[in-house]
Amino acid sequence: MWKSNSTEIRELIVRCISQMVLSRVRNVKSGWKSVFSVFTAAAADEHKNVVLLAFETMEKIVREYFPYITETEAATFTDCVRCLIKFTNSRFNSDVSLNAIAFLRFCAFKLAEGGLVCTDKSSDDGSSVSTVIKDDSGVQSFTDIDDPGSYWGPLLTGLSKLTSDSRLAIRKSSLEVLFNILNDHGHLFSQTFWLGVFSSVVLPIFDGVCEKRDKALQTEQDSPTAESPHRDAITWDTETSAVALQCLVDLFISFYDVLRPRLSDVVCILTRYLRSSIQGPASTGVAALSHLTGELGSRLSEDEWQEILLALKEAAMSTLPGFKKLLTTMDDIKVPHNSQSYSNTETSSDHGLTNDDLEDDNLQNVAYVVSRTKSHISVQLLILEVVTDMYRTHLQFLSAANINIIVEIFSSISSHALQLNSETTMQKKIQIACSILELSEPPMIHFEKEAYQNYLDFLQYLVKKNLSISKEMNLELLLVAVCEKIMQIYLNCTTVNHNVQQKSGDKVVVVTHWTLPLSSAKKEELAARTPLLVSALRALSGLERDSFRKYISNVFLLLVDLVQSEHSSGEVQRVLSNIFQSCIGTIIMQ
């Protein structure tokens, strides 16, 4: 049939075969292989009428005459599946493709209904375990024809391949059907077969998407001010990604006892989403990872928890080099001193470009940096969110080594947030550009506040809830150090003459620093930082009496400076009063 150049002849062949099969279906028997061969060729035909005619007959065969297909030879089931997969690639009518996918699910149901249970085979009894290969059509199959895996293989791998189809409806439908089949009939698979399916059918679905996302991220790091590559690099939309990850995690949870050796692969996929420089994929990864640990937390070993936490740490740190490289581009970008000077500039350059044109280019570059900074902050906060959820829910299952990884995550993100806020020249450029372009500024202070608040809450939680690990890791000292840092940051924003300890040889010298009166921007910053300072002061006052006495020398001068500050809020003064009366006063009176 495929050798004929005449559309009429090809259509006539399909009609003849259809008439023959439908009128003598009981007599086809060993002829099914030839029938499916003709319909497979018709599915790839370049004329719509041939495709639709062939599929109409296939639909009737599958719906009404399915038992006759494998009556003589079970292997014809695979021919039927391959034929349906060919129809899913039809570009003439999406309904044909979607119906073919639905029929594949029907075939899976019939296969499971027939009691074909995939069992391990060893070479000791003269048989062999099914292995995965690719045939000429690019569809994977399982080699041992007597193994039920030879029937499941083409069906599952055909659906897996369809998840990368360019048509959104086909991608989503094939994803849904594939994971429904695995969830509904996975109990029939042995562990050996399951691990093979997971490696050759499930994981490749995500490899293609993640590889493109990784390439996009690498491109962005190499050329940070270039046009954002994500739109073309990610083949799945946000909704499809969310559905796919949800299906993956649900499947892994349902068959955890068999699929446990593949935990590292699943974690790798989820954290690769967290490495994205845009919020959508990162949110999807966070939701999936939270669901995974929420369901399996009590069943994970210490090493498995460590694997998850290390992957999270790597995800948090992996985007920093590219982001820092992006920020360095701000050094070469010049923006107007203020929005007024921008609106009044109309001079021409020697190259036929006005200064406005050059400044517009600079402003657009800054706008890109602003957008990327907002996304970066959102992703970092999402990582803090998932880590917080993990330790609050599963603290009893975390060892000291795992707790230490969490400490490193909080510490590194907090330090990064503080460093970001110390880039005053860059912040000034961003403020001017955002004012001119009428954009909201990146929430840098909010990022720093949330990072330190999460870090502080974590240490307080550990000190109160797990005394053994707290003492083993000396977390009280770390808690005091974080509180000290928060107070110092706050005082740096005030105008009081605060005392700073500096070393001069072997002596500690107290140096008094004077600053100018507060601007309105500084007042707003202090107001934003006040809740964090109050939390730090309350954390100090919540220490045991002996612990407070032990660490009072670390923070006493800072507490005095806060008392002297004329810009501290009433809430800050009340907490300070409580510290001096209840904590420091008690020490003095003893």
N, C-alpha and C positions, 0 to 999 in steps of 0.2 A: 504493500500500500504506500509506504513512504517513498517508494521509488517513482511513483507516478507524478507527473507534473500537472495532470489534469484535475482540477477541483471536482468536476462532475464525476470522474471515475472514483476518486477517493470518497466522495459522498455516497456514491452507489455501493461501494464496498461496505461502508459502515451500515447502510440501510439493509443490505443483504445479511450481514452478520447479525444485526439486531433482530431481524425477522426470524432468522434461523434459531437464534438462542431463545427468544421469547415464545416461539411456537413449539419448540422441542427441548425445553429446558431439562427435562428428565434424561435426555439422551446425549447431552453434551459430554458429560463425564470427563474423559482425559483430554477433551478439546478445550477446556477452560484456559489453559495456558496460551493457546493460540488466540482465543477470544480477547483475553486481556492484553495480549501483544498488539492486536489491531487497535483496541481502544486507547492504549497508551500512546501509540503513534498519532491517533486522532486528537488526543488531548493537546498535543504540541502543534497541531495544524495551524496554518496562518489564516485560515478562513473560519469565521465565526460559526457559520451554519454547520460545518463538520464537527466542531468542538461541542456545540450545544446538542446536536443529534446523538453523538456518542455518549455524552454525559446523561442524557435522558434515559438511555438504555442502562447505563451503569447504575443509575439511581434505582431503577426498577429491579435490577438484579440484586442489589444489596438489600433493598427493603423487603422484597418478596421471595427471593430465591436463594438467599444466603446459604442455607444448609446444603444445597446442591454443589456449591463451589468446592468444598473439601470432601465431597462424598467419595471420590475415587483416590485423590492424592492430596494430602494435607498441605503440601508445599504450594499449591495454587493459592492458598491464603496470602502468601507473600506477594504473588503476582497481582492479586487484587489490591493489596495495600499500595504497591508501587504505582499501579494505575491511578488510584485515587490521589496519591501524592503529585502525580503529573498534572492532574486536573486542578490542584490547588495553585499551580503556577499560571493558570489561564489569565490572560490580560483582557479578555473580551468582556467578561461578566464577573463581577465580584461575588455575585450570588453563587456562581458555580464553585468558586474557590472556597467560600464559606460553607457551602453544603458538603463539599468534598471533605473538609476538615471535620464536620459533624459526623460524616460517615466513618471516618477513621476512628472516632470515639466509639461508634457503634461496633466497629470491627474489634476494638479492644474489649468491649463488653462481651461479645460473642466468644472471643478467645479465652477470656477468663471463665466464662460460663461453661466452656468445654472441659474445664478442669485441667488445663495445661499448666502444671505447676513447675516453675523453674527450679531444678535441683542441681546441687554441685555434683560434678562427675570427676573422678580421679582416674589417672592413667593406669591405676592398679587393677581396675576391673575391665580394662580393654577399651574404655571410652575416654573422651577428653572433655575438658571444660571449654565452653564456648568462648571464642575470642572475637574481637571486633576488627573488621576490615572495611575497606571502602570499595564499592563496586564502581563500574564505569560511569554511573550516573552521579557519583559523588555521595550517595547515600550509604551510611554505614550499615553493615549487616553482621550477623553472628554465624560463624562458619559451620558449626556442627548441626547438620540438617535434622538430626534426631533430637536435638535439644530444643525445648520450647523457646529458648532465647532466640532461635533463628526466626521465629514468628514475631516476637516482640521487637526485635532489633530494628528492622526496617520501619516499622510503625513509629516507634519512639524517636529514632534519629531523623526521620522525615519531618516530624513535627518540630523537632529541635531546630532544624535548618530553616523552617518557615518563620521562626521568631526574629530572624534578621531580614525578613521581606520588607521591601520599600513601602508597602501599603500598610497603613496604620491598622485598619480593621483586620487584616490577615495576621499581623504580628500579635495583636491582642487576643484574637480568637485561638491561634495556635498555642500561645502561652497558657491560656485558660484550659484548653483541652488537654494539653500535655500534662500539666500538673494535676488536673482532675483524674486522669488515667493513672498516674503514679500514686496518688493518694488513695484512689478507690481500689486499685489492684496490686499495690506494692506488697501487700501481705503474702502474695503468691511467690515473691522473689526470695531467693536465698541471699545470704550476705555477699557471697562471691559475685553473684549476678547483679545485686544492688550496687555494689561498689563500682562494677563495670559500667552500669547505666549512669551512675552519678558522674563518673569521670568522662565518659564519652558522649553523654546526652545532655546532662544538666549544666555542668560547668562551662562547656563551650558557649552556651547561650550568653554568659556574662563576660567571658574572655574578650569577645569581639567588641562589646560596648566599652569595657574598662580599658582596653588597649587604645581605643580611639580617644578616650578621655585622658589617658596618661600622655598620649602624644600631644593633645591640645594643651595640657598643662606644661609640658616641656617646651612647646613652642612659645608659650606665654613667658616662661622664665628666660628663654633665650632672647626674646624681643618683647619686653614687658609693655611698651607703649604702642605696640602694633594693634591692629583691629582685633577685637575679641574673636577667638577661633571657635568658641564653644557651639555656636549655633549650627555650624556645618559639621562639627566633629562628633556630636552626640546623636546617634541614630535613633535613640528612643526618646520620646517626650517624657515629661516628668510623671505623668499618670501611668504610662507603661512601665517605667522604672519602678515606681512605687508598687504596682501590682506584681511585677516580676520578683522583687525582693521579698515581698510579703509571702508569695507562693513558695519561694525558696526556703525561707525560714520556717514556715508552717510544715513543709515537707520534711525538713531536717528534724524538727521537733517530733513529728509523728513517728519517724523511723530512726530516732536517735540511737537506739541500742544497736542497730545494724550500721548506721552511717557515721558513728562516732569517730572512726579514723579519718573522716573527711572534715572534721571541725576546722582545722587550720585553713582549708580551702574556702570554707564559708566565711570565716572571719576575714580572710584576705579580700574577698569580694566586697564585704560590707565596709571595711575600712578604706578601700579604694574609692568608694563613694565619698567618704569623709575628706579625702584629699582634694576634692574638687574645690576650685576657687569661687564657685557660685553656690548660693544658699540652697537651691532646689534639690540637687542630688545629695548634698550633705544632710539635709533634713530627712530625706528618704533613708539614707544609711543609718542615721541616728535612731529613727523609729524602728528599723529592722533589728538593729543591734540591741536596743532596749527590750524588744519583744523576745529575742533569742535568750538573753541572760535572765530575763524575767521568768521565763518558763523552765530554763534548764539550770538556773543558778545553783540549786541545792545538789545537783547531780554532777556538777563539774569538779574535776580534781584540782589540786593546787597548781599543777603544771598547766592545765587548760585555762585556769583563770589568769595565770601569768602570761600565757600566749595572747589572750584577749587584751589584757591591759598593755602589754608591750606594743601590740598592733595599734592600739589607741594612741599611745605615746608617739609612735612613729608617724601616725596620721597627723597629730597636732604639730609635730616639728617639721614635717616634710614640706609644708607650704611656706615656711619662714624664709628660706633662701631666696625664692622667687619673689616673695613680697618685699623683702628688704632691697632686692635689686630694683624693684619697681620704684621704691621710695627714693633711691639715689638719683633717679632721673629728674626729680624735683630740683636738684641742685642746679641744673642747667636751664631750668624753665624760669623765665622772667614774667611777672605779672605786674599790672599797674599798682602803684602805691596804695590806691584806693579806688572805689567805684566812680568817684567824681572825676578823677584824672583820666579814667578810661573813656568816659562819655565826652570829654573835651578834646580828645586827641584826634587830629585829622591831618597830620603831616604826611608827606610822601617820602618813600625811600628811593635810592638811586636805581633800584631794579624794577621800578614800576609797581611795587607793592606798597600800600599805605602801612603805617605803623599799626593801624587798626587790624589789618589783615594778619600781621605777624602776631599781634596780641591775641587775636581770635584763635589762632593755632595753638598758642600757649595755653589759653584758657580751656580749649577743648582737651588738651593733654592733661591738664589739671582735673578736668571733669572726669576723665577716664580713671585717673588715680583715685579720685573721690569714690567713684563707683566700686572700684576694686577694693578699696579700704573698707567700705561698708560691708561688702560681701565677706571679706576676710574676717572682720570682727564677728559677723553673724556665725560663721563656721566655727570660730574658736569658742564662742559662747555655747554653741550646740555641743561641742565636745565636753565642755565643763558640765553641761546639763546631763549628758549620758553617764559621765563618771560619777557625778553626784547621786544619780539614781541607783547606780550599781552599789556604791558603798553603803547607802542608807538601807537598801533592800537585802543585801547579802553580806553584811559585815562579818557575820559569824563564820562564813566560809572562806574568808580572806586571811592568808598568812601574813607574817611580818614582811616578808619579801614582796608580796603583792601590795601591801599597804605602802611600802616604800616607793613602788612604781607610781602609785596615785599621788604621793607627795611630790614626786618629780614632775608629774603632769601639771599639778596646780602651781607649783613653784615656777616652772618654765613659762607658763601662760601669763602668770602675774608679772613676772619680770619683763616679758615681752610687752605687755600692756603699759607698764611704767615707762619703758624705753620709748614706746611710741608717743607717749605724752610729753616726753622730754625734747622732742624735735620741734622746738619753738619756731624756727625759721620756716619749716615746712607747714606748720599749722597756720602761720600768718598768711602764707600764700594761699592755702586752702580756704581760709576765712574770706579773703578778698575775692577769690574766684567764685566761691559759693554765693557771695553777696551779689556779684555782677550777674551770674547765671541764674540766680534765684533758685539755688539748690540747698537742701538741708545739709548741714555739715556731718561728717562721720562722727558717730558717738564715741569718741576716744575716751573721754572722762567716764562715761557710763561703762565702757569696756574695762577700764582699770578698776573702777569701783566694784563691778560684778566679779571680776577675777579675784580680787583680794577678799571680797565678801565670801565667795565660795571656798577659798583657801582657808579663811578664818573659821567658817562654819565646820569645815571638815576636821580641822585640828581640835576644835572644841568638842565635836561629836566623839572623836577618838579618845580624848582625855576623859570624857565622862562615861562612855559606853564600854571601853575596852582598856581597863587599867593595866593589864599585863603587857599588851603591845605598846601602850603609852610609855610605860616605864622602860621596856626593852629598847625602844627607839628614842627615848628622851624627848617625847613630843611636847612636853610642857615648855621646855626651853625654846623649841621651835615656835610654839604658840606665842610666847612672850616676844620673840624676835619679830614675828609678823606684826604684832600689835605695835611694837616700837617703830617699825617701818611705816605703818599707817599714820601714827602720830607725827612722825618726821615729815611725811609728805604733806599732811595738813598744815603744819607749822610753816612749811616752805611757801605756802600760799598767803600767809598772814603778814601784817606790817609790824608786828611787835618785834622788839629786839630780843630775839631768842638766842639761847646759848647752844653752841655746838662744841662738842668735845673733839679736840685735835691732839695728836701725839707730837711731842717735840722731844726727841731723844727718848729717854725713859720716863719722861713726865707727861701727864695729861693736862693740857692747857684748855681752859674754857674761853672761847672766842665769842664776843658779842657781835651779831650782825644786825645792821639797820636796813630797812627797806622803805620804799616810797609808799604813800597812802594807796589804799586799794582802789582799783578801777571797778567799773560796774561788771565787767567780765569776770574779774577775780572774785567779786562778791557772789556772783552766780556759781562760780566754780566751788567756792567754799560751801555754799548751800547744798550743792550736789554731793560734796564729800562728807558733810556732817553725819548722815546716817551711818556711814562706814566707820567714822571715828567713834561714834557712840557705841557701835557694836564692839569695837576693839577695847574701849574703856570698860564696858560691861564684862567682856571676856577676862580682863585683868582682875576686876573685882570679884569675879566668880571663882577665882583660884582658891584652893585651900589655904588656910592661914600660914602654914609652914612654907608652902610653895611661894606665896606672895612675899613673905619675908626673904626668901632665898633670892628672888629676882628683883626686889625693889630698887636696888642700885642701878639696874639696867634702864629703868624708865623714870626715875624720880625727877631728874632735871627736865625731862619732856613734860611731865605732869605739871611742874611749876610753870613752865612756859605757857601751857594751855590755860592755866589759871590767870596768868598775866594778859592773855590775849583779849583785846577789847572787841574782837570780831566773832568770838565764839557764841553760839546760840544759847538760849536758856536751857535747852535740854542737855547740852554739853556741860554747862556749869553745874547742873543738878547732879549729873553722874560723877563729875569731879568732886563735888562736895561729899557725895556718898563714899568715894574712895578715900578721901582724906579723913573723914570721920570714922568710918567702919573698919578700914584696912590699915592705913598709915597711923591713925590715932591710936589704934589698939597696940600697934608695935611700939609706939613711943611710950605709952602708959605702962608697958610691962617692965 
